[in-house]
Amino acid sequence: MPVVLGIESSCDETAAAVVRDGHEVLSSIVATQHDLHERYSGVVPEIASRAHLERILPVVQDSLQEASIDRTQLDAIAVGHEPGLIGSLLVGVGAAKALALSMDRPLVGVNHVHAHLWSPCLDDEAITFPALGLVASGGHTALYLMRDPVDMSMLGSTIDDAVGEAFDKASTILEAGYPGGPAIESLAAGGDDRALKLPIARLGDSLDFSYSGLKTALLYAVRGRPEGRGRDVIYPRSIEALSDRERSDAAASFQRAAIGALIRNIDRALEAHEVTCLLAGGGVTANTRLRTELTEVCSNHGLPLRLARKTFCVDNAAMIAGLGGALYSRGVQHGMDLAATARVAR
């Protein structure tokens, strides 16, 4: 039953956690940076990196204290080293290397996206494979056929914006607030989700996703088609021209279309592959409507749904420590040459 310290710093969450046996979460500390990036309506990489430098060691110390674990009781140090913002990743990877070296403990590199698919079993029972895995977050939207926790094949991914990024951009268009996911969900409450006819991209027989067209369609529906080019673009109307009800209707219509694209491809994937369950993780899976529709599509296929608890939907280090523990148990270890990688091959 390995006890693993996990470190996560791939974007704008500085996180550390201690997990026993891959499932039992002894602590999970997350320091958010929402207040630092809110004025920009998105994550600024340089600001995120500096904030990680300031917060990484206090977060690690807090995670050990909350877990009532002494450093000598740790079996390994796991760190999310790919993919993500390179400056942010370097902070976490550097901290993990320093801890592993100073404590003479093995270092285990973990893929951040794959770790989201481990999150449904945190503080829960093990998963039966093969499974279909959905990652829906601010930076990633992908479907995987999973033969086990570390052996998986990508069935489809976004060719442009991730679904969480689309929520952020929709929130900017509607001036709903930041971060966009919770803001759009709140604004959409009580709105008519059929008020606007927004598109769901269909990419032939592919299970890939596309959200750039949906974002543009919302912009034009709200502000009209622009005239001019570049800095000289002029929109016929501003967001102030919409009533509160119209903004709510627009948010609800966007949310329906964004989630509809996920559900459509999941339904097609479940028809094409025999699996034991659907796993879903990532920040967007905290959305109430998505959780409801995922439950419905699994019910239609007679399959169980394994959703991450909402506290583990956002970027966190418990999922890093959990998957790291599974890798460590299989003999996976990395040296001090472990690299932070912004992007990984499809």
Backbone hydrogen bonds, N-H to C=O, Kabsch-Sander energy under -0.5 kcal/mol:
donor,donor_aa,acceptor,acceptor_aa,energy
4,V,2,P,-0.6
4,V,19,V,-2.6
5,L,76,A,-2.1
6,G,4,V,-0.5
6,G,17,A,-3.2
7,I,78,A,-1.7
8,E,15,A,-2.4
14,T,12,D,-0.5
14,T,31,A,-2.4
15,A,8,E,-2.5
15,A,13,E,-0.7
16,A,29,I,-2.0
17,A,6,G,-1.9
18,V,27,S,-1.4
19,V,4,V,-2.3
20,R,24,E,-3.0
21,D,2,P,-2.9
23,H,20,R,-1.3
24,E,20,R,-2.1
25,V,23,H,-0.8
26,L,18,V,-2.5
26,L,24,E,-0.7
27,S,18,V,-1.5
29,I,16,A,-3.0
31,A,14,T,-3.1
32,T,30,V,-0.7
33,Q,12,D,-0.6
36,L,33,Q,-1.2
37,H,33,Q,-1.4
38,E,34,H,-1.6
40,Y,37,H,-1.4
41,S,37,H,-0.6
41,S,38,E,-1.3
42,G,37,H,-1.3
48,A,44,V,-2.5
49,S,45,P,-2.4
50,R,46,E,-1.9
51,A,47,I,-2.2
52,H,48,A,-2.2
53,L,49,S,-1.9
54,E,50,R,-1.5
55,R,51,A,-1.6
56,I,52,H,-2.4
59,V,55,R,-2.3
60,V,56,I,-2.1
61,Q,57,L,-2.6
62,D,58,P,-2.4
63,S,59,V,-2.1
64,L,60,V,-2.0
65,Q,61,Q,-2.2
66,E,62,D,-2.8
67,A,63,S,-1.7
68,S,64,L,-0.6
68,S,65,Q,-0.9
69,I,64,L,-2.1
73,Q,70,D,-2.3
74,L,71,R,-1.4
75,D,3,V,-3.3
76,A,3,V,-1.1
77,I,106,P,-2.6
78,A,5,L,-3.2
79,V,108,V,-2.2
80,G,7,I,-2.2
81,H,79,V,-0.7
81,H,110,V,-1.7
82,E,110,V,-0.9
84,G,342,A,-1.8
85,L,10,S,-2.8
89,L,85,L,-2.9
90,L,86,I,-2.2
91,V,87,G,-1.1
92,G,88,S,-1.5
93,V,89,L,-2.9
94,G,90,L,-2.3
95,A,91,V,-2.2
96,A,92,G,-2.5
97,K,93,V,-2.4
98,A,94,G,-2.1
99,L,95,A,-2.3
100,A,96,A,-2.8
101,L,97,K,-2.6
102,S,98,A,-2.5
103,M,99,L,-2.2
104,D,100,A,-0.6
105,R,100,A,-2.3
107,L,334,H,-0.7
108,V,77,I,-2.7
110,V,79,V,-2.6
112,H,82,E,-4.0
112,H,110,V,-0.5
115,A,111,N,-2.0
116,H,112,H,-1.1
116,H,113,V,-0.6
117,L,113,V,-0.7
117,L,114,H,-0.9
118,W,115,A,-1.4
119,S,115,A,-1.1
121,C,118,W,-2.0
122,L,119,S,-1.6
123,D,23,H,-3.3
124,D,121,C,-1.6
131,A,146,M,-2.3
132,L,277,C,-2.3
133,G,131,A,-0.5
133,G,144,Y,-3.0
134,L,279,L,-2.6
135,V,142,A,-2.5
136,A,134,L,-0.5
136,A,281,G,-2.2
137,S,140,H,-3.2
142,A,135,V,-2.1
143,L,156,G,-2.8
144,Y,133,G,-2.6
145,L,153,S,-3.0
146,M,131,A,-3.3
146,M,144,Y,-0.7
147,R,145,L,-0.6
147,R,151,D,-2.7
148,D,151,D,-1.3
152,M,150,V,-0.7
153,S,145,L,-2.5
155,L,143,L,-2.9
156,G,143,L,-1.3
158,T,141,T,-1.5
159,I,209,F,-2.7
164,G,137,S,-2.2
165,E,137,S,-0.5
166,A,162,A,-2.1
167,F,163,V,-1.9
168,D,164,G,-2.0
169,K,165,E,-2.3
170,A,166,A,-2.6
171,S,167,F,-2.3
172,T,168,D,-1.8
173,I,169,K,-2.3
174,L,170,A,-2.2
175,E,171,S,-0.5
175,E,172,T,-0.7
176,A,171,S,-2.6
177,G,171,S,-0.5
183,A,179,P,-1.4
184,I,180,G,-3.1
185,E,181,G,-2.2
186,S,182,P,-2.3
187,L,183,A,-2.4
188,A,184,I,-2.5
189,A,185,E,-0.8
189,A,186,S,-0.7
191,G,188,A,-2.6
193,D,191,G,-0.8
195,A,192,D,-1.6
198,L,196,L,-1.3
201,A,199,P,-0.5
201,A,210,S,-0.5
203,L,201,A,-0.5
204,G,202,R,-0.7
206,S,203,L,-1.8
207,L,155,L,-0.6
209,F,157,S,-1.9
215,K,211,Y,-2.0
216,T,212,S,-2.1
217,A,213,G,-2.5
218,L,214,L,-2.1
219,L,215,K,-2.2
220,Y,216,T,-2.5
221,A,217,A,-2.1
222,V,218,L,-2.1
223,R,219,L,-2.9
224,G,220,Y,-2.1
227,E,234,I,-2.4
232,D,229,R,-2.2
233,V,230,G,-1.3
234,I,227,E,-2.7
237,R,223,R,-1.6
241,A,238,S,-1.7
242,L,239,I,-1.8
247,R,243,S,-2.3
248,S,244,D,-2.1
249,D,245,R,-2.6
250,A,246,E,-2.3
251,A,247,R,-2.3
252,A,248,S,-2.4
253,S,249,D,-2.5
254,F,250,A,-2.4
255,Q,251,A,-2.6
256,R,252,A,-2.2
257,A,253,S,-2.0
258,A,254,F,-2.9
259,I,255,Q,-2.3
260,G,256,R,-2.2
261,A,257,A,-1.6
262,L,258,A,-1.0
263,I,259,I,-2.5
264,R,260,G,-2.5
265,N,261,A,-1.6
266,I,262,L,-2.2
267,D,263,I,-2.8
268,R,264,R,-1.9
269,A,265,N,-2.4
270,L,266,I,-2.5
271,E,267,D,-1.5
272,A,268,R,-1.3
273,H,269,A,-1.5
275,V,273,H,-0.7
276,T,130,P,-3.3
278,L,304,P,-1.9
279,L,132,L,-3.2
280,A,306,R,-1.9
281,G,134,L,-2.3
284,V,136,A,-1.8
285,T,136,A,-0.8
285,T,282,G,-1.6
286,A,283,G,-1.5
287,N,284,V,-2.0
291,R,287,N,-2.3
292,T,288,T,-2.1
293,E,289,R,-2.5
294,L,290,L,-2.6
295,T,291,R,-1.7
296,E,292,T,-1.9
297,V,293,E,-2.4
298,C,294,L,-2.0
299,S,295,T,-2.0
300,N,296,E,-2.3
301,H,297,V,-1.1
302,G,298,C,-0.5
302,G,299,S,-1.0
303,L,298,C,-2.7
306,R,278,L,-3.2
307,L,305,L,-0.7
308,A,280,A,-1.6
312,F,309,R,-2.2
313,C,310,K,-1.3
314,V,310,K,-0.8
321,A,317,A,-2.8
322,G,318,A,-2.7
323,L,319,M,-2.3
324,G,320,I,-2.4
325,G,321,A,-2.2
326,A,322,G,-1.7
327,L,323,L,-2.5
328,Y,324,G,-2.7
329,S,325,G,-2.2
330,R,326,A,-0.8
330,R,327,L,-0.7
331,G,328,Y,-1.7
332,V,327,L,-2.5
334,H,107,L,-3.4
338,L,335,G,-1.7
341,T,81,H,-2.8
